[in-house]
């Protein structure tokens, strides 16, 4: 995953989630709904955006890494 210097809004993160939701594990849906119900730091929003970015195109081993990181983030907010 590449890092970029852009700051992403919560709305941008939500749009990215919605575009990738069919590729994500079903168990993440409730966690994402809880995530979007709260305010988050810019750093966290950027991280989640980049974990979701091109998720559908990632090889399965990279998806597993992204899933692990997403679960860590989503369960700890």
C-alpha positions as CSV (number, residue, x, y, z in Angstrom):
1,X,0.0,0.0,0.0
2,X,1.3,3.4,-0.8
3,X,1.2,6.3,1.5
4,X,0.0,9.7,0.4
5,X,0.1,13.1,2.0
6,X,-3.6,13.8,1.4
7,X,-6.0,14.1,4.3
8,X,-9.2,12.3,3.8
9,X,-12.5,13.4,5.4
10,X,-14.9,11.0,7.2
11,X,-17.2,11.3,4.2
12,X,-14.4,10.2,1.8
13,X,-13.6,7.2,4.0
14,X,-17.3,6.3,4.1
15,X,-17.5,6.5,0.3
16,X,-14.5,4.3,-0.1
17,X,-15.9,1.8,2.4
18,X,-19.2,1.7,0.4
19,X,-17.3,1.1,-2.8
20,X,-15.4,-1.8,-1.3
21,X,-18.1,-3.2,1.1
22,X,-18.9,-6.2,-1.2
23,X,-15.3,-7.3,-1.1
24,X,-14.9,-7.0,2.7
25,X,-15.7,-9.7,5.2
26,X,-19.4,-9.5,6.3
27,X,-18.4,-9.3,9.9
28,X,-16.9,-5.9,9.4
29,X,-20.2,-4.2,8.5
30,X,-21.3,-3.6,12.0
31,X,-17.8,-2.5,13.0
32,X,-17.8,0.1,10.2
33,X,-21.2,1.4,11.1
34,X,-20.0,1.9,14.7
35,X,-16.8,3.5,13.3
36,X,-18.7,6.0,11.2
37,X,-21.0,7.0,14.2
38,X,-18.0,8.6,15.9
39,X,-15.4,11.3,15.3
40,X,-11.9,10.2,14.6
41,X,-8.4,11.7,14.3
42,X,-7.1,12.7,10.8
43,X,-4.4,10.0,11.2
44,X,-7.0,7.3,11.8
45,X,-9.2,8.4,8.9
46,X,-6.2,8.4,6.6
47,X,-5.1,4.9,7.7
48,X,-8.6,3.4,7.2
49,X,-8.9,5.1,3.8
50,X,-5.6,3.6,2.6
51,X,-6.5,0.1,4.0
52,X,-9.7,0.3,1.9
53,X,-8.1,1.8,-1.2
54,X,-8.0,-0.7,-4.0
55,X,-8.9,-3.5,-1.5
56,X,-10.7,-5.4,-4.2
57,X,-7.5,-5.5,-6.3
58,X,-5.2,-6.7,-3.5
59,X,-3.8,-10.2,-3.6
60,X,-5.3,-12.5,-0.9
61,X,-2.3,-12.3,1.4
62,X,-2.4,-8.5,1.3
63,X,-6.2,-8.6,2.0
64,X,-5.5,-10.8,5.1
65,X,-3.0,-8.2,6.3
66,X,-5.4,-5.4,5.7
67,X,-8.2,-7.3,7.4
68,X,-6.1,-7.8,10.4
69,X,-5.2,-4.1,10.6
70,X,-8.8,-3.1,10.0
71,X,-10.1,-5.3,12.8
72,X,-7.5,-3.9,15.1
73,X,-8.6,-0.3,14.3
74,X,-12.3,-0.9,14.2
75,X,-12.4,-2.9,17.5
76,X,-10.4,-0.3,19.4
77,X,-12.3,2.9,18.6
